[in-house]
Amino acid sequence: MVAAEIRVTLPDGSQKTLPKGSTAADLAKAIGPGLAKAALAARVNGEVRDLARPLPDGATVEILTDKHPQALDVLRHSAAHVLATAVRQLFPHAAIGFGPPIEDGFYYDFEVPRPFTPEDLQQIEAKMQEVVAADHPFVREEVSRDDAKRRFTDDPLKLERIADLGANEVISVYTDGPFVDLCRGPHVPSTGRIKHFKLLHAAGAYWRGDERRQMLQRIYGTAWFSKDDLEGYLRRLEEAKKRDHRVIGKQLDLFSIQEAVGPGLIFWHPKGAMLNFQLRRFIEDVILERGYQLVYTPHVTREELFLRSGHLPLYADNQFPPMAAGEGEAEDVRYRVKPMNCPMHILVYASQQRSYRDLPLRLAEIANVYRNERSGTLHGMLRVRGLSMDDAHIFLREDQIEEEIFRLLDIVDLVMGKTFGLQYRLDLATRPERKLGDDATWEVAERALEGALKRRGVTYRLDQGGGAFYGPKIDIKFNDAIGREWQGATIQLDYEQPERFRLEYTGADNKPHRPVMIHRAIFGTLERFVGFLIEHFAGAFPLWLSPEQVRVLPIADTQVDAARALAGRLQGAGIRTHLDDRSETLNYKIRDAETHKVPYMAVVGQREAEAGTVAVRVRGEGKKQVVQPVDEFVRKLEEEIRTRALKPLI
């Protein structure tokens, strides 16, 4: 009698025949001993699974090793379970929350009587090492709902999670040594595979992110496949601490967040406001040269506008609660502060009849919008409630989509690549689970964006389900000076809003047609982009962007008049200059200018005063000094500012 068999397909298209019930681990052994030793998990029909799970007949299977990007998530998820195992051994009554992998690491939430201390984290990490040394296998079981409740009868957080599971949802638990957890997986084969990890810090976190629920203690950690990768990441973390925009922002007096006003609302101080102003002026100059028109729209609107646009209820959680109508209006009329500008710009478009000759119509506004982010998610300038968006909405014909996408990618390259010198990549984000419109329309929009990217000849990654609720989008991601990835510009194609608002233009056939719409932002928000710039440049901004560009330093009181004349000359040339005529030593004033990251120090001594020259010191170049005629100094500064050079020209 012939034993039952299964056949699976490998990534190269070849096939393997295995006995029925074979696992991914068995497949790895069949391919070769090297792969069997290196295997960590498997991707089965696109889903990442444990090696120990039986393979279905006809599946497409890829064995994941530490060379595969998805393997890091599996490793970190398993490290989170090792963390929970250690915590339960040291704190037996700790209730267990969630423990997912995250970018660069993992965390686990625990309900304990007091916050974890640094000494606790040291003990927990040592206990984790013991769990790793024990090399407990990760064992998966599928259990009934009643069995799951019995297993977690002493853990109310897990019981609540079980109650949330759908009636037909598979419930699985994982065991590693003494620890059992409710978990979907997947995991590496055993705890011994997790060798290079580090606990980072602990912080409070509301259960399920709900401020009305109890506060848990969240322990963050990181895990990597090699010691070098771990040490490299820890070095980057230390560098990131030095570059923290909240610390540098305070040091340079750029911005603040005031308790009297509330979290997530930025006060731009004079120097920070200058950064804001320069970025606004730059992007407005760029777009005005490219056929955009500026508009300004109200900050509040009747709620019905967001009902019509579809933002309510899909975006209601991110909007501030409604306000009562003003005197003389109906009692059922309510107002909202705007979380985005698109419905306002749509009304500008709809305010008059449009012709096909008017399109594309590009409406731009750097506008303040407000989003009710949870206080626990707010983070300096990077996650705020009051946002200044460099927003634009482009109304166009379908046959103009590709050319407009090309124009937008040109702007992205000018701003991100040429001006700020950033390496960036493109993601094509497709329809999310919660969306407006039908799949047929989404298919058209996704094909239009993907076709434009292909004909542009650029590489891009697919972000399945990452689109906006009204349309697919191209997201621009870029890396900062220490390799961290940031979200930048976004280009979103929208068929739904023009349909909802019944927008029209008169075509060449003299008949009404429906336009399509592109939502786009280049900086994203000025708050987040400035926060990024602070950390990217560590506060040492290029000359054109620096709030203070030159500090003039007289050596002695007898040179103050000459220094004042130089400062006046620079200011007359439009160069932001400060005269430091305090009765302090030159070395003190130089150190102060370096602390405030002023790009240039212009030292005026007796020889310079008599000769009409200036001794120039460049930020970060120590005692090096270049003596130049004043005219030449001014000319070089003007050139550096005009070209928006990233490095000094002097």
Phi, psi and omega in degrees: 000128183282129179295146178295143183229163171234155177236131179235155180252134180268166183303331180277003180094347178286164183236152177232139175254129184226158175298146178303138182093357179295148180258175175295329176296320177296319178298317180299319178297320181294328179285321179166152183295328179296316179291322179300321180289324185274344187297139179240324181198183179220148172255115186245113184052039177089349182258131179281129184226166173293154177294332188277355182279138178298146181268139175282151178295138177083006184285153168263125190231134173235127177276128182262129173246186181291355177276348184268134182303323182288344181293330179297321177298319179296315179301315184289324175299318179293323177297325177298321178292324175297320175301311181296323177300315180293318180298316181296329178287324181273329181231079190302336184262008178295128173279146189253125178264235181255152180217072184269162165286148176227176179303123178070010179176216183201168170212166171218140179260138180226143172260110183227160185294336182216160177297150175288140178261165174304325179293323175300316182297324177297316178296317181296317180296321178295320178293325176300320178300322178293320179297320178295315181297329180290341177053049178292134173289147171273114185249125181261138174226143169262130187231162175283166179298317181296319179296319178299318179297321179295319183293329184246031184298335181264009184232095184298332180294319179290323179297322178295320179294320179298320180297335181280342186290141180296158184300326183258009183282136177289130179254122181235148175234153178237139178240131168229106182062239184276356189251133176237134182222145171286121189196144175276339185081196358274175180223162173291167186299323183204164182296336181294345180280352185257091189255331189240096183215166180204132171279138189256305180192171176238152180207160176284146178209130179292143177300122180062024177069015184258117183296345179273352182261177184291154178274125174258172175251122183255124176258126178260143175213176176223153179214143183219167181277341182224156178297321180297318179296318179297312181295323177296320179294319179296324176295319178297324177297318179297318178294323179296323177299320179294331184265002184310121186295335178290321179288310181293323178301322177287318180300319182267000179058053182266320184202168173209164173237121189258129180301326182296336181261318178132161182289152175078011181238117192268132167263115177274112176284169186309317181290320176293323178297328177293321174301312179303312182298315181296320179292319177300312183297321180298308185290326178293321176299317181299313186282328179295328176290346185245026170088013176277157174237139181274142173226161173227131186231161184296157179273341179233155180207158172301142184301331183303331180298319181281339171292316181293322182285343180095359180291332171255124009264359187298332183242012186299324183297336182262003180257147175292153182301157182290157178248152180292154179291161178283171181301136178093352178261161180299149184296331183274002177277128180232154181243153176229144167284145189279134174268350177200169189257348192303317179297327179295315181293328175298319180294326176297315178301316186282357185287348178207165179290136180244146178250160176300336178287339180281346188261146000290141172256117186250110181252126185234148179203125168271102194237150173273126175232164189225131181229136187274068179290146177296142186298329180291343181265350184289145184207095177052232177270352189276334176220109189228173176259332176253116187242140173254102186264132171274078193266150171207150176229129186246123179257127189206169176276157180302323183288355180259357187301308186299313180299322181291322176299318178300316179299319180292320177294329174297317179295317178303315182294321178298313185283305186283315184279299188286320184278312184259358175066032185266141169276127183224165177224169183244138172242135172260111185261126187258185192301133176276174180294316178264115187209163170263155175084171183263165184296328181297318179292319178299322179299317179298314182294318180295319178296322181296315180293315182294321178297319179297318180296319181293317181288337174289336178082025181257155174273150180206160176250152179266126177249089184295125176081008185265006183288166172290163185290347180251357179175161177289166184209161170254120177256139179254121178248139180221162182252144178269189187296339180247019170090002179283145181266140180231152173274129181242235185297157175219142180231114189240130181258126191230114171266340191283314183297315176302326178290316182297325182263005177053045179289147181217159164220155178271122183278178178297339178274006179066023177245156179286141178225156180267126175283167166253174190220138174244127171264134178212145171222138182266305175286333189093265168233147180294328179298306183294320183292321177293320175302317176299313182299320178302314183285322180298313181268001185052035179083351180267077186289153173299159189305314186298334184261341186297132178301320174242120187265324181222136170245123181268127187236102172287140180288321182220168181301330183291345179257006183298319181297316178295321179294321179295321178295320178296316179300319178296321179297316180294315179297324177295335177272006178083018182262127184287112192230142174234133177264118177261092182254027177293155179277063177238165178291157178299318181299322178297315182292326177294315179300320180295318178296321178294319179300322180272007172057042177285129186300318183228139171247124181254104185268131180240110173253189183296317181297317180295319180298320182283326187265354183070034180241180177214141177266113189260129172248134180260136180310128174083002182253023173064223186274358180301135185220136180240125179267126183224152168298146183303317181301317180294319179300313180296318182297319181290323176296316179300321179292319180296321179289315183300319183273356183052047182296144179275339181237155181300143175264358181258000000 
